[in-house]
Amino acid sequence: MKTGQILVQMILKQMPYLKKILPIILPFSLTSANDVDNLISNSVQSYGLKQHFTNQWAVQIEGGDPKEADKLAEKYGFINLGPIIPNSEFFLFENRNYRKKSSRKARSIQMSSISREPKVLELEQQIAKKRVKRDFLRAERPSSSLPSEDYFRQLYAERNTIFHDPQQYHRYGDYQDLSNGIDRDILHTRRRYAPPNDPFWKDMWYLHRSEESEGEMDHNVKEAWEMGYTGKGVVVTILDDGLERTHPDIAPNYDPMASYDVNDRDDDPTPRYEYTDENRHGTRCAGEVASIFNNSLCIVGIAFNAKIGGIRMLDGDVTDAVEAASLSHNLHHIDIYSASWGPDDDGRTVDGPATLTKIAFERGITQGRKGRGSIFIWASGNGGKDADSCNCDGYTNSIHTLSISSATEKGNIPWYSEACSSTLATAYSSGATGERMIVTTDLHHSCTKSHTGTSASAPLAAGIAALTLEANPELTWRDLQHIVVRTAKPVNLRAGDWKINGIGRNVSHSFGYGLLDAGAMVKLAKVWQTVPEQRKCRTSYPAPYKTIPHGNRLHLQVYTDGCAGSPEHHVKYLEHVQAIVTLNAPKRGDIQIYLTSPKGTRSTLLAKRSRDTSRTGFRDWAFMTTHNWGETAYGTWTLEIDNDGWDDAELLKWELVMYGTDNRTLN
């Protein structure tokens, strides 16, 4: 330990309260997980704000018997809070004799003893992670153009419903059914489009502006509605900070079976109210998806006949167990999970799903929706101003998620947008000063014209996905991604890196395959034939260890036949491609990585991140690209690694992993 660090430790012993502010005072002095009381960041490959241990443990018990879990918990002084993932071997134990927040991992005879129990396969203390919402909070009030409370009272009195003053709502208020008098099948019976009477409809430029201005693009929702698709029969849940289920523009579509409070472990997802309205994010996202059509309130949801739920999980310690429980909640009932959050978009964090969350994703795509696969839609990130890369976010970088970026009203790349090869498509959101934002519901039964960031784009995509699933409920999670790739529109989206991939599709690191087109997706879904079974082919580089001299580029080539000799692994036509990389670097942000396919399509797997000064490097990090979708796997792949640093870097190993099919899809 350096002299300065010893001095810091001595000061902290005398003034322990300084631990709370030391990372702010000395942000560049604490570069090791051992600097302050051995703060540990678990398996997170990040630099910056550290995480803390909680007083909860994930315990894997052979056989998954709840009675056995209860017995073990009682024997060792724990409380068994129940299964983390339904019908699994993983249980959440809590020990209230330990501090809820600690910089040190718990070590005791008790821990040692329970870990030696024959039925205990794994025991892992849970770590609270930093997770950020992907919008921009400002001290704003709800829109002044919202109708008055007297207006709402009169409206709902006429519909024989009870209106409560917004000030009276609290976390455990009773749900009021506000659906009386609202024709929720209006477009199924009429099947003709007319502008609704919702007061903010005129501000929803991203749904209807193509009618007003020749050459302007929108999400072409009108065409899907005119075909009779409004999300009916589809269930969407918002993974976030809560959902104001009593909001009059949401309540008729609220689905308690798609809702839960993971933070407080109860069935009510209502957000915790406080003076800054910090927990408005989930309610804003939900309104974009499923606000009621033509009810003279706020806005119209893209899938206004879909059911909407909320999982309250961001308003407390976000652990691996919290994420896993949220992603696996009622997976046979919920069709689409929408997430507008992730690891810190600070340009220096590398973080993603931990063990339990990976299991939840895998279970979702194999068992969710009765085997067709849960749809996980993720906001790509807001770290553009810090030169962040969404390929350093293991959620958007996952093959299991449909990663959505943003475009501004004028079709530009937003200042906050992150460019990466894992982004599949784009939805509209906020932009520069003077460009309009997204209109939606807000806390206290209000509306807002100021929803922003990729947070606002992901729910638009969730709503469009709901229309698509209504058109064809048999679509698998991969079918939906195929439909997005085939129907997304690059028109009017301005980026300097548009390229044509090996089978003639336009693709960009900023916009993926382009803007989501609801009408085109619905039309294609109606005639879609399920894609062949997914196959996975792994190819390792034969002599992995390489030095990467500073200021130089390393070229590595590997030939693959797509595992043609192994029928169960044979990949001919590509979907997702990963380069799994382990390397050391004196400054991780100086490393740039590129992957070129046999067809010549070059993906930027990692761009330079000037703020990332970590010496951690990458440990089996799976950089993913969607840019080779539909290309053939056969041939020579080239991995390029640039080292712009002041010292040599080391590539320890890398592996090419290709996902796809052995036969071309019939569509």
Summary of the structure (lengths in Angstrom):
residues: 667
radius of gyration: 25.1
end to end distance: 61.4
largest distance: 76.8
contacts: 2455
relative contact order: 0.11
helix: 25%
strand: 25%
